[in-house]
Amino acid sequence: MAVTTAVTDLFASFYELFASIVNAAWTIVHSFIMGIAGLFTGVFTFFADIFKGLFDVVGGVGKFVTGNFVILGVIAAGAFAYFRFTEQGQMQARNLGAKSSAVANKKTN
């Protein structure tokens, strides 16, 4: 009876060895395939996050402008009134105009 048990255990060991080798090969192939799939998924996620961040930035600027439209309008009206109705602002406006016309009227050979 000991010989049959030994032979049975030997074949069971060969089966476990073969199953272990097949399982290891499957694990390697599966890990490789999942790594490639993870790489492509990561690339798509990367570009999606870039575009999402870009839209968030553009949307944030748009929300700022629309949220502060009245305040920005008051600041622009104040700057316009400063340059239009004060003597110092008119001098600055003339100086800016003189600089641009001086450059435009510069004599060249």
VOFI-529608 format. One record per atom (N, C-alpha, C): residue in one letter; x, y, z. Coordinates in steps of 0.2 Angstrom, whole numbers. Layout:
N
<pt aa="a" px="X" py="Y" pz="Z"/>
...
***
This chain:
109
<pt aa="m" px="4" py="-6" pz="0"/>
<pt aa="m" px="0" py="0" pz="0"/>
<pt aa="m" px="4" py="6" pz="0"/>
<pt aa="a" px="10" py="6" pz="3"/>
<pt aa="a" px="14" py="12" pz="3"/>
<pt aa="a" px="17" py="14" pz="-4"/>
<pt aa="v" px="18" py="9" pz="-8"/>
<pt aa="v" px="20" py="10" pz="-15"/>
<pt aa="v" px="15" py="14" pz="-19"/>
<pt aa="t" px="9" py="12" pz="-19"/>
<pt aa="t" px="3" py="15" pz="-22"/>
<pt aa="t" px="2" py="22" pz="-20"/>
<pt aa="t" px="3" py="23" pz="-13"/>
<pt aa="t" px="2" py="30" pz="-10"/>
<pt aa="t" px="8" py="34" pz="-13"/>
<pt aa="a" px="14" py="31" pz="-13"/>
<pt aa="a" px="20" py="35" pz="-16"/>
<pt aa="a" px="19" py="37" pz="-23"/>
<pt aa="v" px="17" py="32" pz="-27"/>
<pt aa="v" px="16" py="34" pz="-34"/>
<pt aa="v" px="10" py="39" pz="-35"/>
<pt aa="t" px="5" py="38" pz="-31"/>
<pt aa="t" px="-1" py="43" pz="-31"/>
<pt aa="t" px="2" py="50" pz="-29"/>
<pt aa="d" px="6" py="50" pz="-24"/>
<pt aa="d" px="8" py="57" pz="-22"/>
<pt aa="d" px="13" py="60" pz="-27"/>
<pt aa="l" px="17" py="55" pz="-31"/>
<pt aa="l" px="22" py="58" pz="-36"/>
<pt aa="l" px="18" py="61" pz="-42"/>
<pt aa="f" px="12" py="57" pz="-44"/>
<pt aa="f" px="8" py="60" pz="-49"/>
<pt aa="f" px="5" py="67" pz="-47"/>
<pt aa="a" px="3" py="67" pz="-41"/>
<pt aa="a" px="-1" py="73" pz="-38"/>
<pt aa="a" px="5" py="79" pz="-38"/>
<pt aa="s" px="11" py="77" pz="-36"/>
<pt aa="s" px="16" py="82" pz="-36"/>
<pt aa="s" px="17" py="85" pz="-43"/>
<pt aa="f" px="18" py="80" pz="-48"/>
<pt aa="f" px="19" py="82" pz="-55"/>
<pt aa="f" px="13" py="87" pz="-58"/>
<pt aa="y" px="7" py="85" pz="-56"/>
<pt aa="y" px="1" py="89" pz="-58"/>
<pt aa="y" px="1" py="96" pz="-54"/>
<pt aa="e" px="3" py="96" pz="-48"/>
<pt aa="e" px="4" py="102" pz="-45"/>
<pt aa="e" px="9" py="107" pz="-48"/>
<pt aa="l" px="15" py="103" pz="-50"/>
<pt aa="l" px="20" py="107" pz="-53"/>
<pt aa="l" px="18" py="110" pz="-60"/>
<pt aa="f" px="15" py="106" pz="-64"/>
<pt aa="f" px="12" py="108" pz="-70"/>
<pt aa="f" px="7" py="114" pz="-69"/>
<pt aa="a" px="3" py="113" pz="-64"/>
<pt aa="a" px="-2" py="118" pz="-63"/>
<pt aa="a" px="1" py="124" pz="-61"/>
<pt aa="s" px="6" py="124" pz="-57"/>
<pt aa="s" px="10" py="130" pz="-54"/>
<pt aa="s" px="13" py="133" pz="-60"/>
<pt aa="i" px="16" py="130" pz="-65"/>
<pt aa="i" px="20" py="133" pz="-70"/>
<pt aa="i" px="14" py="136" pz="-75"/>
<pt aa="v" px="9" py="133" pz="-76"/>
<pt aa="v" px="4" py="136" pz="-80"/>
<pt aa="v" px="1" py="142" pz="-77"/>
<pt aa="n" px="0" py="142" pz="-70"/>
<pt aa="n" px="-3" py="147" pz="-67"/>
<pt aa="n" px="2" py="153" pz="-67"/>
<pt aa="a" px="9" py="152" pz="-66"/>
<pt aa="a" px="14" py="157" pz="-66"/>
<pt aa="a" px="14" py="160" pz="-73"/>
<pt aa="a" px="14" py="156" pz="-79"/>
<pt aa="a" px="14" py="159" pz="-85"/>
<pt aa="a" px="7" py="163" pz="-87"/>
<pt aa="w" px="2" py="161" pz="-84"/>
<pt aa="w" px="-5" py="165" pz="-85"/>
<pt aa="w" px="-4" py="171" pz="-81"/>
<pt aa="t" px="-1" py="171" pz="-75"/>
<pt aa="t" px="0" py="177" pz="-71"/>
<pt aa="t" px="4" py="182" pz="-75"/>
<pt aa="i" px="10" py="180" pz="-78"/>
<pt aa="i" px="14" py="184" pz="-82"/>
<pt aa="i" px="11" py="187" pz="-88"/>
<pt aa="v" px="7" py="183" pz="-92"/>
<pt aa="v" px="4" py="186" pz="-97"/>
<pt aa="v" px="-2" py="191" pz="-95"/>
<pt aa="h" px="-6" py="189" pz="-90"/>
<pt aa="h" px="-11" py="193" pz="-88"/>
<pt aa="h" px="-8" py="200" pz="-85"/>
<pt aa="s" px="-3" py="200" pz="-82"/>
<pt aa="s" px="0" py="206" pz="-79"/>
<pt aa="s" px="3" py="210" pz="-85"/>
<pt aa="f" px="6" py="207" pz="-90"/>
<pt aa="f" px="8" py="211" pz="-96"/>
<pt aa="f" px="2" py="214" pz="-99"/>
<pt aa="i" px="-3" py="210" pz="-101"/>
<pt aa="i" px="-9" py="213" pz="-104"/>
<pt aa="i" px="-12" py="219" pz="-100"/>
<pt aa="m" px="-13" py="218" pz="-94"/>
<pt aa="m" px="-16" py="223" pz="-89"/>
<pt aa="m" px="-11" py="229" pz="-89"/>
<pt aa="g" px="-5" py="228" pz="-89"/>
<pt aa="g" px="0" py="234" pz="-89"/>
<pt aa="g" px="-1" py="238" pz="-96"/>
<pt aa="i" px="-1" py="235" pz="-101"/>
<pt aa="i" px="-3" py="238" pz="-108"/>
<pt aa="i" px="-9" py="242" pz="-108"/>
<pt aa="a" px="-14" py="238" pz="-105"/>
<pt aa="a" px="-21" py="241" pz="-105"/>
<pt aa="a" px="-21" py="247" pz="-100"/>
<pt aa="g" px="-17" py="247" pz="-95"/>
<pt aa="g" px="-17" py="252" pz="-90"/>
<pt aa="g" px="-13" py="258" pz="-93"/>
<pt aa="l" px="-8" py="257" pz="-97"/>
<pt aa="l" px="-4" py="262" pz="-100"/>
<pt aa="l" px="-9" py="266" pz="-105"/>
<pt aa="f" px="-13" py="263" pz="-109"/>
<pt aa="f" px="-17" py="266" pz="-114"/>
<pt aa="f" px="-23" py="270" pz="-110"/>
<pt aa="t" px="-25" py="267" pz="-104"/>
<pt aa="t" px="-30" py="270" pz="-100"/>
<pt aa="t" px="-27" py="276" pz="-97"/>
<pt aa="g" px="-21" py="276" pz="-95"/>
<pt aa="g" px="-18" py="281" pz="-92"/>
<pt aa="g" px="-17" py="287" pz="-96"/>
<pt aa="v" px="-15" py="285" pz="-103"/>
<pt aa="v" px="-14" py="291" pz="-108"/>
<pt aa="v" px="-20" py="294" pz="-109"/>
<pt aa="f" px="-26" py="291" pz="-110"/>
<pt aa="f" px="-32" py="294" pz="-111"/>
<pt aa="f" px="-34" py="298" pz="-105"/>
<pt aa="t" px="-33" py="295" pz="-99"/>
<pt aa="t" px="-35" py="299" pz="-93"/>
<pt aa="t" px="-31" py="305" pz="-92"/>
<pt aa="f" px="-24" py="305" pz="-94"/>
<pt aa="f" px="-20" py="311" pz="-94"/>
<pt aa="f" px="-23" py="316" pz="-99"/>
<pt aa="f" px="-24" py="315" pz="-105"/>
<pt aa="f" px="-27" py="320" pz="-109"/>
<pt aa="f" px="-34" py="322" pz="-107"/>
<pt aa="a" px="-38" py="318" pz="-105"/>
<pt aa="a" px="-44" py="320" pz="-102"/>
<pt aa="a" px="-43" py="325" pz="-96"/>
<pt aa="d" px="-38" py="324" pz="-92"/>
<pt aa="d" px="-37" py="328" pz="-86"/>
<pt aa="d" px="-34" py="335" pz="-89"/>
<pt aa="i" px="-30" py="335" pz="-94"/>
<pt aa="i" px="-27" py="341" pz="-97"/>
<pt aa="i" px="-33" py="345" pz="-99"/>
<pt aa="f" px="-37" py="342" pz="-103"/>
<pt aa="f" px="-43" py="346" pz="-106"/>
<pt aa="f" px="-48" py="349" pz="-101"/>
<pt aa="k" px="-49" py="344" pz="-96"/>
<pt aa="k" px="-53" py="347" pz="-90"/>
<pt aa="k" px="-50" py="353" pz="-87"/>
<pt aa="g" px="-44" py="352" pz="-85"/>
<pt aa="g" px="-41" py="358" pz="-82"/>
<pt aa="g" px="-41" py="364" pz="-86"/>
<pt aa="l" px="-40" py="363" pz="-93"/>
<pt aa="l" px="-40" py="369" pz="-97"/>
<pt aa="l" px="-47" py="372" pz="-97"/>
<pt aa="f" px="-52" py="368" pz="-98"/>
<pt aa="f" px="-59" py="371" pz="-97"/>
<pt aa="f" px="-61" py="374" pz="-91"/>
<pt aa="d" px="-58" py="371" pz="-85"/>
<pt aa="d" px="-59" py="374" pz="-79"/>
<pt aa="d" px="-56" py="381" pz="-78"/>
<pt aa="v" px="-50" py="382" pz="-81"/>
<pt aa="v" px="-46" py="388" pz="-81"/>
<pt aa="v" px="-50" py="393" pz="-85"/>
<pt aa="v" px="-52" py="391" pz="-91"/>
<pt aa="v" px="-56" py="396" pz="-95"/>
<pt aa="v" px="-63" py="398" pz="-92"/>
<pt aa="g" px="-66" py="393" pz="-90"/>
<pt aa="g" px="-72" py="394" pz="-86"/>
<pt aa="g" px="-71" py="398" pz="-80"/>
<pt aa="g" px="-66" py="398" pz="-76"/>
<pt aa="g" px="-65" py="402" pz="-71"/>
<pt aa="g" px="-64" py="409" pz="-72"/>
<pt aa="v" px="-60" py="410" pz="-78"/>
<pt aa="v" px="-59" py="417" pz="-80"/>
<pt aa="v" px="-66" py="420" pz="-82"/>
<pt aa="g" px="-70" py="416" pz="-86"/>
<pt aa="g" px="-76" py="418" pz="-88"/>
<pt aa="g" px="-81" py="420" pz="-82"/>
<pt aa="k" px="-81" py="415" pz="-77"/>
<pt aa="k" px="-85" py="417" pz="-71"/>
<pt aa="k" px="-83" py="423" pz="-68"/>
<pt aa="f" px="-76" py="424" pz="-67"/>
<pt aa="f" px="-74" py="430" pz="-64"/>
<pt aa="f" px="-76" py="436" pz="-68"/>
<pt aa="v" px="-75" py="436" pz="-74"/>
<pt aa="v" px="-77" py="442" pz="-78"/>
<pt aa="v" px="-85" py="443" pz="-78"/>
<pt aa="t" px="-89" py="438" pz="-78"/>
<pt aa="t" px="-96" py="439" pz="-78"/>
<pt aa="t" px="-98" py="441" pz="-71"/>
<pt aa="g" px="-95" py="438" pz="-66"/>
<pt aa="g" px="-97" py="439" pz="-59"/>
<pt aa="g" px="-95" py="446" pz="-57"/>
<pt aa="n" px="-90" py="449" pz="-60"/>
<pt aa="n" px="-87" py="456" pz="-58"/>
<pt aa="n" px="-88" py="461" pz="-64"/>
<pt aa="f" px="-93" py="460" pz="-68"/>
<pt aa="f" px="-94" py="464" pz="-74"/>
<pt aa="f" px="-96" py="471" pz="-72"/>
<pt aa="v" px="-100" py="472" pz="-67"/>
<pt aa="v" px="-102" py="479" pz="-64"/>
<pt aa="v" px="-95" py="482" pz="-62"/>
<pt aa="i" px="-92" py="479" pz="-58"/>
<pt aa="i" px="-86" py="482" pz="-55"/>
<pt aa="i" px="-81" py="484" pz="-60"/>
<pt aa="l" px="-80" py="479" pz="-65"/>
<pt aa="l" px="-75" py="481" pz="-70"/>
<pt aa="l" px="-77" py="486" pz="-75"/>
<pt aa="g" px="-84" py="487" pz="-76"/>
<pt aa="g" px="-87" py="492" pz="-79"/>
<pt aa="g" px="-86" py="499" pz="-76"/>
<pt aa="v" px="-87" py="499" pz="-69"/>
<pt aa="v" px="-85" py="505" pz="-65"/>
<pt aa="v" px="-78" py="507" pz="-66"/>
<pt aa="i" px="-74" py="502" pz="-65"/>
<pt aa="i" px="-66" py="504" pz="-66"/>
<pt aa="i" px="-65" py="507" pz="-73"/>
<pt aa="a" px="-67" py="504" pz="-78"/>
<pt aa="a" px="-66" py="506" pz="-85"/>
<pt aa="a" px="-69" py="513" pz="-86"/>
<pt aa="a" px="-75" py="514" pz="-83"/>
<pt aa="a" px="-78" py="521" pz="-83"/>
<pt aa="a" px="-74" py="526" pz="-80"/>
<pt aa="g" px="-71" py="524" pz="-74"/>
<pt aa="g" px="-67" py="529" pz="-70"/>
<pt aa="g" px="-61" py="531" pz="-74"/>
<pt aa="a" px="-58" py="526" pz="-77"/>
<pt aa="a" px="-52" py="527" pz="-81"/>
<pt aa="a" px="-53" py="531" pz="-87"/>
<pt aa="f" px="-59" py="530" pz="-90"/>
<pt aa="f" px="-61" py="534" pz="-96"/>
<pt aa="f" px="-62" py="541" pz="-94"/>
<pt aa="a" px="-66" py="542" pz="-88"/>
<pt aa="a" px="-67" py="549" pz="-85"/>
<pt aa="a" px="-61" py="552" pz="-83"/>
<pt aa="y" px="-56" py="549" pz="-80"/>
<pt aa="y" px="-50" py="552" pz="-78"/>
<pt aa="y" px="-46" py="555" pz="-85"/>
<pt aa="f" px="-45" py="551" pz="-90"/>
<pt aa="f" px="-42" py="553" pz="-96"/>
<pt aa="f" px="-46" py="558" pz="-100"/>
<pt aa="r" px="-52" py="558" pz="-99"/>
<pt aa="r" px="-56" py="563" pz="-103"/>
<pt aa="r" px="-57" py="569" pz="-100"/>
<pt aa="f" px="-58" py="569" pz="-93"/>
<pt aa="f" px="-61" py="575" pz="-90"/>
<pt aa="f" px="-55" py="579" pz="-85"/>
<pt aa="t" px="-50" py="576" pz="-84"/>
<pt aa="t" px="-45" py="579" pz="-80"/>
<pt aa="t" px="-39" py="582" pz="-84"/>
<pt aa="e" px="-36" py="587" pz="-81"/>
<pt aa="e" px="-30" py="590" pz="-85"/>
<pt aa="e" px="-24" py="585" pz="-85"/>
<pt aa="q" px="-23" py="582" pz="-80"/>
<pt aa="q" px="-17" py="578" pz="-80"/>
<pt aa="q" px="-18" py="572" pz="-84"/>
<pt aa="g" px="-24" py="569" pz="-84"/>
<pt aa="g" px="-26" py="563" pz="-89"/>
<pt aa="g" px="-25" py="565" pz="-96"/>
<pt aa="q" px="-28" py="572" pz="-98"/>
<pt aa="q" px="-27" py="574" pz="-105"/>
<pt aa="q" px="-20" py="575" pz="-107"/>
<pt aa="m" px="-16" py="577" pz="-102"/>
<pt aa="m" px="-8" py="578" pz="-103"/>
<pt aa="m" px="-5" py="571" pz="-105"/>
<pt aa="q" px="-7" py="566" pz="-101"/>
<pt aa="q" px="-5" py="559" pz="-102"/>
<pt aa="q" px="-7" py="557" pz="-109"/>
<pt aa="a" px="-13" py="558" pz="-110"/>
<pt aa="a" px="-16" py="555" pz="-117"/>
<pt aa="a" px="-12" py="559" pz="-122"/>
<pt aa="r" px="-11" py="565" pz="-122"/>
<pt aa="r" px="-7" py="569" pz="-127"/>
<pt aa="r" px="0" py="566" pz="-128"/>
<pt aa="n" px="3" py="565" pz="-122"/>
<pt aa="n" px="10" py="562" pz="-122"/>
<pt aa="n" px="10" py="556" pz="-125"/>
<pt aa="l" px="5" py="552" pz="-124"/>
<pt aa="l" px="5" py="545" pz="-128"/>
<pt aa="l" px="4" py="546" pz="-135"/>
<pt aa="g" px="0" py="551" pz="-137"/>
<pt aa="g" px="-2" py="552" pz="-144"/>
<pt aa="g" px="4" py="555" pz="-147"/>
<pt aa="a" px="8" py="559" pz="-144"/>
<pt aa="a" px="14" py="562" pz="-146"/>
<pt aa="a" px="20" py="557" pz="-148"/>
<pt aa="k" px="20" py="553" pz="-143"/>
<pt aa="k" px="25" py="548" pz="-144"/>
<pt aa="k" px="24" py="543" pz="-150"/>
<pt aa="s" px="18" py="541" pz="-151"/>
<pt aa="s" px="16" py="537" pz="-157"/>
<pt aa="s" px="17" py="541" pz="-163"/>
<pt aa="s" px="15" py="548" pz="-163"/>
<pt aa="s" px="15" py="552" pz="-169"/>
<pt aa="s" px="23" py="553" pz="-171"/>
<pt aa="a" px="27" py="554" pz="-165"/>
<pt aa="a" px="34" py="555" pz="-166"/>
<pt aa="a" px="37" py="549" pz="-170"/>
<pt aa="v" px="35" py="544" pz="-168"/>
<pt aa="v" px="38" py="538" pz="-171"/>
<pt aa="v" px="36" py="537" pz="-178"/>
<pt aa="a" px="29" py="539" pz="-179"/>
<pt aa="a" px="27" py="538" pz="-186"/>
<pt aa="a" px="30" py="543" pz="-190"/>
<pt aa="n" px="32" py="549" pz="-188"/>
<pt aa="n" px="34" py="555" pz="-192"/>
<pt aa="n" px="42" py="555" pz="-192"/>
<pt aa="k" px="45" py="550" pz="-190"/>
<pt aa="k" px="52" py="550" pz="-189"/>
<pt aa="k" px="55" py="549" pz="-196"/>
<pt aa="k" px="60" py="554" pz="-198"/>
<pt aa="k" px="63" py="554" pz="-204"/>
<pt aa="k" px="68" py="548" pz="-205"/>
<pt aa="t" px="67" py="545" pz="-211"/>
<pt aa="t" px="72" py="539" pz="-212"/>
<pt aa="t" px="75" py="541" pz="-219"/>
<pt aa="n" px="81" py="539" pz="-220"/>
<pt aa="n" px="85" py="540" pz="-226"/>
<pt aa="n" px="84" py="535" pz="-231"/>
***
